[in-house]
Amino acid sequence: MGLFDFLSNDGEKKPVQPAAKPAAGGATDFFGNANQPAAAPAATQGETYTVVSGDSLSKIAKRHYGDAAKWHQIYDANKNIIGSNPDHIEVGQVLTLPKL
């Protein structure tokens, strides 16, 4: 509804129609077009794990891979979730455990 539609309608107010919402979980660009998420690299695809109290990346690696030293692979696959400090993971974070 443009300004002229409002003026030519004798000042009658009409409710504004809400804009169409993007699909759930989908981001949009500046123009409201749905962005397609990039496919995850093969190295990062795998199981998911939800962090519980007392966890560390090395404990998760030991439990999942049998080798605590493989915590780097978990960190590399989840830098966007964990951030710059691999020692700071939070309860409830869902991490991807890459296939090795």
Secondary structure as GFF3:
##gff-version 3
##sequence-region A 1 100
A	DSSP	alpha_helix	3	7	.	.	.	ID=ss1
A	DSSP	three_ten_helix	42	44	.	.	.	ID=ss2
A	DSSP	beta_strand	46	50	.	.	.	ID=ss3
A	DSSP	alpha_helix	57	65	.	.	.	ID=ss4
A	DSSP	three_ten_helix	68	70	.	.	.	ID=ss5
A	DSSP	alpha_helix	71	77	.	.	.	ID=ss6
A	DSSP	alpha_helix	79	82	.	.	.	ID=ss7
A	DSSP	beta_strand	94	98	.	.	.	ID=ss8
###
